[in-house]
């Protein structure tokens, strides 16, 4: 079930030097909804995503999380309510998988029994064998590293899960398997999810709502069927048909 907006972007914009990476943009993410940002390289989707987790501050406008503006005074507390996943999991190479997954919990001095119980719960969700957790990232496959990264993102039971091209570096078979497992996890947890991908097929697989971007602007939002049947701009049709061999757009 989806609910009221957990996350709101209000007329937020960002410039890097002479590049307008994000024009004034407004977006809402409902509680319990999966939103996928999609578009070509340079469309602004990664800038927008990093703005949502406080890694990039808007030059103008606001990002509101559960009604609280994301800013210097609030960013640390809000980040603990957001799980963030990047390609390859972003694991620290000198820590084991278990140590990576439990890093923040240990920093916050959770009791050992609580940490172990949470690790076992997430290990089952991530479908990882027990022995994997005692290996270092260099000893893991790409898919295993990504699963550990997802465990770490979920460790604090966040309200929002943010994923930046999480499966882009995986081979097709591993990627398809992890897509199935991730979708099952999203459905069982009922969390709000924002994901960035270049892949329209993947976006349609995960997204209850697609947000198509171009040159720092949102061009159209909706289901894949909405974009295909009622494109808001000729670019929407061009973008969809560029990936038509892999995506069923209907007749």
N, C-alpha and C positions, 0 to 999 in steps of 0.2 A: 504493500500500500504506500502511496506517496502522500505527502502532507504539505504543510506550509514551507515556505522557503527557509532552508538552513543557511544558504549562502546567497548573498546578493552583491553583484557588481553594479555600481551606479556611476555611469558616465566616466569610467576610468580610462585613462590614456597614458601612453608611455613613448618617449622619444629617446633613442640612443644616438647621440651626436646629431647628425642631419637626417637620420632615419626615423620616420614615424612608424614605430613597430606596432603600435596599437592606437587607433583612433578612438574617440570617446565611445565606450562600449558599455552596454547595460545587459545584464544576464542574471537569471535566477536559477538556483539549483534546489529543487524540492527535496524535503526529507524522504529518504527511501528510494530516490530516483537515480537511474544511471544515465548520465549525460556524456556524450562522446563529442569531443572537439575534433573536427576533421578539416582538411584543406591542404593545398600544396605547400611546399617549403616556402618560408617567408610570409605565410599568411597571418602570423600573429598568434597562433594557437599555443605554442610553447611559452611565449611571453605572458599570455593570459593565464595559463596554468600556473606558472611560477609566481604570478601575482596572487593567486588564490592561496598559496602556502607561505606568503610573506618573504619569498626570496627576491622578489622585485617589487619596489614600491611605485605606485602610480604617481605620475607628475601632477595629475588632477583627478578628481573623482574619488570614489570610496570603494573599499571592499569590506563588506559586513558579514561577520560570521555569527550566526545566532543572535543577530541584532547588535553585536559589538563591533566597532570599527577595528580593522586590522591595522595596527600601527606600532611604533616602537615600544609603547607602554604595555601593549596587550599581546604582542606577537608570540612570546614564549609560552604563555598560558594557552593560547589558541592552537599553537602547533602541537601541543600534547593531545589535542582532540582531532588531529588530522594525521592519517597514515599516508606516507609518501613513498612511491615505488618508481624506480627508474630502470633503464635497461641493465641487464645483468645483476640486478638487485642492489648495486651500489655498496657491496659489502667491503668491510675493512679487511685487507689481506692478512694482517697479523693476528686476527681473531678467528676462533673456530666459528662454525655455523651457529652453535648454541650461544656463544658469547656475542655474536652479531645480533641475533634475534632478541637477546635479553638486555642489551646495552642500556637502554633508558630505564628499564625496570630496576636494574642493579644500581644505576645512578640515583634513582629515587628511593633506594634502600627497601625495596619490597622484601618481605620475608622469603627465605629460600623455598619453603614449601609452596608458597603462592606462585613463585616464579616457575617452579617445576610443574605444578598443575596446569598453568597457562601454556607452558611449552608443549606439554603432552596434548592438550586440547588443540593447539594450532598445528602441531605436527600431523595430527590426524586430518585436519582440514586441508593442509597442504599436501597430504599424501606422500610423506617422506618416511623412509625406513629409519629406525632409531639410530643406527650407526652413522648415518650421514651427519648428524648434529655435532659429532666430535671431529669432523674433518675441517680443514681449512679451505677457503674459497678456491684455491688453485687445484684442490683435489676433487672438486665438484664439477659436474657437467653444467652447461649453460642453463638448462631447465631446472636443475637442482638449486643453482645460485638464485634463480628468479623466485623459486618457491620459498627459499630462506628469506629473501627480501620481502616477500609478502607476509611471512610470519612476523618479521620485525615491524612491518607497517601496522599489523593488527594487534601487536603485543599489548598496547595500552587500551584496547577496545575503543578505537576512535569513532567519532560520529561520522567522519567523512574520510573516504579513501580516494587518494589522488594518484593516478598512474600516468607516467610520461613515457609513451612508446614502450610499454613494458615487455612486449613480445617481439619487437622488431629484429633482435639479433639472433633469434632462434631458428633452427631449421624447420621446414614445414610440418613434419610429423610431430616433433616436440611441441611446436607452436599450437597445433590443433588439439593436442591432448591437454595442454595447459589452458587453452581457451575453454574447453569443456569444464575443467575443474574450477576455473575462476568464475564462470557463469553460475555453476552450482553453489559456490561459496557466496557470491553476491546474493543469490536468491535465499539461501538459508540464513544469512546474517541480516538481510534487510537494510543494509547501510546505504547511505548516499555515496555515489561513486561519480568521479569525474575522470575521464580518460582521454588522452591524446593519441591518435593514430593517423598514419598516412593511408591506411588500408581501408577502403570502403566496405569490403566484405567483413572485416573484423568489426568495424563500426556498427554495421547492421546487425551482426551477431550479438553484440553486447548492449547496444544502445536502445533504451526506451525513447531517447530523444537525441537526435543528431543536431549539431551546431556546425554549419559549414561556413568557413572563414576564407577571406581573400584580401590580401593587401591591408591587413590590420583591421578589417571590418567583418562583422557578422553579415553574411549574405542571406541566409535562410535557416530557420530552425524547424524541427518536426521529425516525424518518422521518415524512413527511407521512402515509403510509398507516397508521402506528402510531397517530398522533394521531386520525385519522379513524375507525379501526375500534375502538380501545380507549381512548376519552377518559378521562383520570384525573379529570376534573372537568367539570360542566356548562358551565363557562366555555370549555373547549376546543372543544366543539361549537358554541357560540355564535360564537366567534371564527372558526372555519373557515367556518361557513355565512354569515357576514357577507360573505365574499369568494367565495362559491360560484360566482357567474356567471363568474368568471375562472379558477377552479381546479377541475379535475376531481377530486372526492373519491371517485369510484367510486359504486357502487350501494349 
